[in-house]
Amino acid sequence: MLSQLNSRTNDINMGVEIITTIEPKSGWQLINFKELLEYKDLFFFLVWRDIKVLYAQTILGFSWAIFQPLVQIILFTIVFGKVAKISTDGIPYFLFSTVAIIPWTFMSQAMTQSSQSLVTGQHILGKVYFPRLIFPLTAVFAKMVDFGISLFIILFALIYYKVLPTWNLLLLPLFILNMLCIAAGVGLWLSAMAIRFRDVRYALSFLTRILMYTAPIVYSASSIPAKWRMVYSLNPIVGTIEGFRACLLGTPIPWGYIWPGIITAAMLLVSGSLYFKHMEKVFVDVI
């Protein structure tokens, strides 16, 4: 964290020199929510900046938020649904892949943007104090705009296949929250690591491709052998994807996959926050 910053203002009328000192907060706290609240205007400004920069000078603009996942869904439907004929437990493959690719697209893009947030914002890291945690969180929440727009693809698919909503839909906010925790947790870890190891940028593109096939995105989780399902469910992406399917398609909620994933996502967020807090004091020196 930045060392103490002194700003001085002279009150001409009173003839008194006023000294304002900004110091690190005393005591141990994983995330200082009060301090983050004080900088909420900066947070909203950075989120809006990321949104505008992403689609600046583009022809399609926000349509890219629909176009990118839609192309992937169509390709997966042709390759894995029509050619490979992968089992989807009786669900049409287009619908099966849609409700998985939309949250996965958010997580993969949010993790990528968040991991490079400190590197891309290095020009202001040493100039003024603000909670460094804002950087990785900004990248995650900015991607929520794309996620919200891409939900129209899911809505279209549900209407086309005449899928009626069930009470499972009430649990959807839980899985959206879990999705945010995964992206934020990974983003905290990798953004702090990327300050010292620039290999993170290249390794992450490779890692996201691997992660896509370790989760039930192109295949059903029921195809995993029973003896490996407990280990498989420790991947937090698995529970999130299966939770989205259960909420949107009305299938039984697979709590056996979900609870281990929620615990793993929480551990990922806490450990990422701890590592970020540990590395925060050397950001300016290393960058």
KOLMIZA-239417 format. One line per 4 residues: number of its first residue (from 1); for each residue x, y, z of C-alpha. Coordinates in steps of 0.05 Angstrom, whole numbers, plus 5000, padded with zeros to 4 digits. Layout:
N
NUM	X Y Z ~ ...
//
This chain:
287
1	5000 5000 5000 ~ 5023 5070 4987 ~ 5062 5101 5043 ~ 5029 5158 5080
5	5007 5215 5035 ~ 5006 5286 5062 ~ 4966 5342 5030 ~ 4970 5412 5057
9	4922 5469 5049 ~ 4929 5540 5077 ~ 4869 5574 5105 ~ 4884 5647 5089
13	4828 5675 5132 ~ 4846 5635 5194 ~ 4920 5634 5182 ~ 4923 5561 5202
17	4959 5506 5164 ~ 4914 5444 5157 ~ 4947 5377 5146 ~ 4907 5319 5120
21	4940 5250 5127 ~ 4917 5188 5090 ~ 4943 5125 5122 ~ 4929 5050 5116
25	4872 5027 5161 ~ 4895 4997 5227 ~ 4876 4926 5246 ~ 4865 4864 5205
29	4808 4861 5155 ~ 4802 4817 5094 ~ 4761 4867 5053 ~ 4748 4937 5079
33	4677 4947 5054 ~ 4671 5015 5088 ~ 4731 5040 5049 ~ 4705 5010 4984
37	4639 5046 4996 ~ 4676 5112 5003 ~ 4706 5102 4934 ~ 4641 5078 4901
41	4641 5137 4852 ~ 4710 5117 4827 ~ 4687 5045 4821 ~ 4626 5063 4779
45	4668 5110 4736 ~ 4719 5055 4721 ~ 4664 5004 4706 ~ 4631 5053 4657
49	4699 5068 4627 ~ 4712 4994 4614 ~ 4644 4986 4582 ~ 4654 5045 4536
53	4725 5027 4517 ~ 4706 4956 4500 ~ 4658 4976 4444 ~ 4687 5043 4424
57	4691 5052 4348 ~ 4658 4986 4333 ~ 4603 4976 4281 ~ 4562 4924 4318
61	4572 4955 4387 ~ 4536 4918 4442 ~ 4512 4867 4391 ~ 4580 4832 4400
65	4554 4810 4468 ~ 4503 4767 4431 ~ 4543 4751 4368 ~ 4604 4720 4403
69	4568 4668 4447 ~ 4516 4654 4393 ~ 4569 4633 4342 ~ 4600 4587 4394
73	4532 4557 4411 ~ 4518 4543 4337 ~ 4586 4512 4326 ~ 4580 4468 4388
77	4510 4447 4366 ~ 4535 4425 4298 ~ 4600 4392 4321 ~ 4580 4360 4387
81	4505 4355 4378 ~ 4497 4334 4305 ~ 4564 4302 4287 ~ 4590 4273 4353
85	4519 4263 4380 ~ 4539 4273 4453 ~ 4485 4254 4503 ~ 4448 4312 4535
89	4398 4273 4578 ~ 4343 4286 4528 ~ 4352 4362 4524 ~ 4358 4392 4453
93	4432 4407 4444 ~ 4422 4480 4425 ~ 4384 4492 4489 ~ 4432 4448 4529
97	4494 4487 4506 ~ 4462 4556 4509 ~ 4448 4555 4584 ~ 4520 4533 4596
101	4559 4576 4546 ~ 4528 4642 4569 ~ 4553 4637 4641 ~ 4618 4606 4618
105	4630 4663 4569 ~ 4621 4713 4626 ~ 4669 4676 4672 ~ 4724 4666 4620
109	4722 4738 4596 ~ 4717 4767 4666 ~ 4776 4726 4690 ~ 4817 4747 4630
113	4801 4822 4638 ~ 4809 4820 4714 ~ 4877 4785 4711 ~ 4906 4843 4670
117	4870 4899 4707 ~ 4930 4921 4749 ~ 4978 4917 4690 ~ 4934 4959 4645
121	4921 5009 4701 ~ 4993 5015 4724 ~ 4998 5088 4701 ~ 4954 5111 4759
125	4976 5061 4813 ~ 5032 5104 4840 ~ 4999 5172 4832 ~ 4941 5171 4881
129	4915 5126 4936 ~ 4851 5086 4928 ~ 4834 5013 4945 ~ 4872 4971 4895
133	4817 4919 4901 ~ 4775 4964 4856 ~ 4816 4945 4795 ~ 4801 4870 4790
137	4729 4879 4814 ~ 4717 4933 4761 ~ 4734 4884 4705 ~ 4687 4831 4733
141	4627 4877 4742 ~ 4637 4911 4674 ~ 4627 4843 4642 ~ 4559 4837 4675
145	4532 4883 4621 ~ 4551 4832 4567 ~ 4522 4777 4610 ~ 4456 4814 4617
149	4452 4826 4542 ~ 4469 4754 4525 ~ 4411 4730 4569 ~ 4367 4747 4509
153	4396 4686 4474 ~ 4373 4642 4532 ~ 4305 4675 4531 ~ 4298 4662 4456
157	4319 4589 4464 ~ 4270 4577 4522 ~ 4212 4608 4482 ~ 4230 4569 4418
161	4232 4502 4455 ~ 4171 4521 4497 ~ 4205 4512 4564 ~ 4161 4538 4620
165	4193 4569 4683 ~ 4192 4529 4748 ~ 4204 4546 4820 ~ 4277 4529 4808
169	4283 4597 4775 ~ 4281 4630 4844 ~ 4350 4601 4858 ~ 4382 4633 4797
173	4410 4692 4837 ~ 4449 4642 4879 ~ 4485 4615 4818 ~ 4496 4684 4789
177	4529 4703 4855 ~ 4571 4639 4853 ~ 4591 4657 4782 ~ 4614 4726 4805
181	4654 4695 4863 ~ 4691 4649 4816 ~ 4709 4705 4768 ~ 4729 4752 4825
185	4769 4699 4862 ~ 4809 4679 4801 ~ 4816 4752 4781 ~ 4845 4771 4849
189	4895 4714 4847 ~ 4918 4726 4775 ~ 4918 4802 4777 ~ 4965 4801 4837
193	5008 4749 4804 ~ 5010 4786 4737 ~ 5045 4845 4770 ~ 5107 4801 4781
197	5098 4747 4728 ~ 5076 4772 4660 ~ 5069 4700 4637 ~ 5000 4701 4668
201	4972 4735 4606 ~ 4994 4678 4561 ~ 4981 4621 4609 ~ 4909 4643 4621
205	4888 4637 4548 ~ 4913 4565 4551 ~ 4881 4553 4619 ~ 4812 4577 4598
209	4811 4528 4540 ~ 4827 4472 4589 ~ 4775 4495 4639 ~ 4720 4495 4587
213	4728 4420 4578 ~ 4733 4406 4653 ~ 4662 4431 4663 ~ 4596 4402 4635
217	4590 4453 4579 ~ 4593 4409 4517 ~ 4574 4345 4553 ~ 4529 4324 4610
221	4556 4316 4681 ~ 4518 4250 4685 ~ 4570 4221 4637 ~ 4624 4226 4691
225	4636 4159 4727 ~ 4604 4157 4795 ~ 4670 4145 4832 ~ 4698 4210 4804
229	4638 4255 4814 ~ 4658 4281 4883 ~ 4726 4302 4858 ~ 4695 4330 4794
233	4645 4372 4834 ~ 4702 4408 4870 ~ 4710 4448 4805 ~ 4665 4508 4822
237	4648 4518 4749 ~ 4613 4450 4748 ~ 4562 4469 4802 ~ 4549 4537 4770
241	4535 4507 4701 ~ 4491 4452 4729 ~ 4455 4503 4773 ~ 4440 4547 4712
245	4412 4486 4675 ~ 4368 4465 4734 ~ 4341 4536 4744 ~ 4328 4552 4671
249	4306 4484 4645 ~ 4269 4460 4707 ~ 4310 4396 4715 ~ 4324 4368 4786
253	4375 4410 4823 ~ 4440 4368 4830 ~ 4460 4391 4900 ~ 4515 4338 4900
257	4552 4379 4848 ~ 4530 4448 4874 ~ 4550 4449 4948 ~ 4623 4428 4937
261	4628 4480 4882 ~ 4599 4535 4926 ~ 4649 4518 4981 ~ 4706 4518 4931
265	4684 4584 4901 ~ 4681 4616 4971 ~ 4751 4589 4987 ~ 4776 4615 4921
269	4749 4685 4936 ~ 4777 4687 5007 ~ 4845 4660 4988 ~ 4848 4707 4929
273	4832 4766 4974 ~ 4886 4745 5023 ~ 4938 4738 4969 ~ 4919 4804 4938
277	4923 4839 5005 ~ 4991 4807 5018 ~ 5018 4831 4951 ~ 4985 4899 4952
281	5042 4933 4989 ~ 5092 4917 4934 ~ 5049 4933 4873 ~ 5079 5002 4861
285	5150 4978 4871 ~ 5144 4918 4825 ~ 5101 4948 4770
//
